[in-house]
Amino acid sequence: MRVISGTARGRRLASFRGDKIRPTADKVKGSIFNIIASNFGHLDNMMVLDLFSGTGSLGIEALSRGAAKTVFIDENPGSINILKENIDTCGFAERSEIIQATVESGINLLSKRGNRFNLVFLDPPYEKGLIEKTVEEIINKQILDDSAVVIAEHSVWEQPLMEYDGLTLTDRRKYGDTEISFYSFEKHQ
C-alpha cells in the first residue's frame, strides 16, 4: 500500500497483518481519485473527513493531492497507531487531526465545533448497515458543505440508497467484491 500521487507520491504506508481490517487497494484508490478529479475537480484547499479511517490511506492520499486538512476518525487503538505512523511518514501531521472515538461520537464532536467538510470518505466494516446510518448522521449533524461529495466503499452485496435527504448517488463503480458509491448534492431543476 502506497501513496499514489501528489507530494507524498510513492511513500509506503504501514498496514495491518491479518484479515480483520481491509485497506482500500491501490488500484481502487487510484480509480476513486481519478473519478473525483474528472467529476468534481481538484482537491486544493478542501476539508476532508475520513470515517472508519483504518490506516488512513484515503485521507492521506487527499492530503498528498492538495487537501487543506483531513480529520481521521477511528475507534480502534491499533488503527490509530498505524494512522499516526503513516501521517508522520508522509509529513502531514500539521494538516491532520486524529479523533479516536466511535464514528457517531466523532461526528457529534465535529458538529458541536461547527466543522464542515467538502469531501467525506466512508469505509465501514462491510455488510453491517453502517453506511446508511452514518450518511444520515453526517447529514443530520450538518457537517457537509453545500458542494460536498461523499464516497462510500462497500460490499457488492450491500446496496446503499440512491438518495439521502438531497445527497444523491451520482456514480457507482464495481471492483471485484467491492463497490464505490459517489454522492453529492444535486441541483434540482
Secondary structure, DSSP 8 states (H G I E B T S, - for coil): -B--SSTTTT-B----SSSS-----HHHHHHHHHHHHHHH---TT-EEEEET-TT-HHHHHHHHTT-SEEEEEE--HHHHHHHHHHHHHHT-GGGEEEEES-HHHHHHHHHHHT--EEEEEE---TTSSHHHHHHHHHHHTT-EEEEEEEEEEEETT----SEETTEEEEEEEEETTEEEEEEEE----
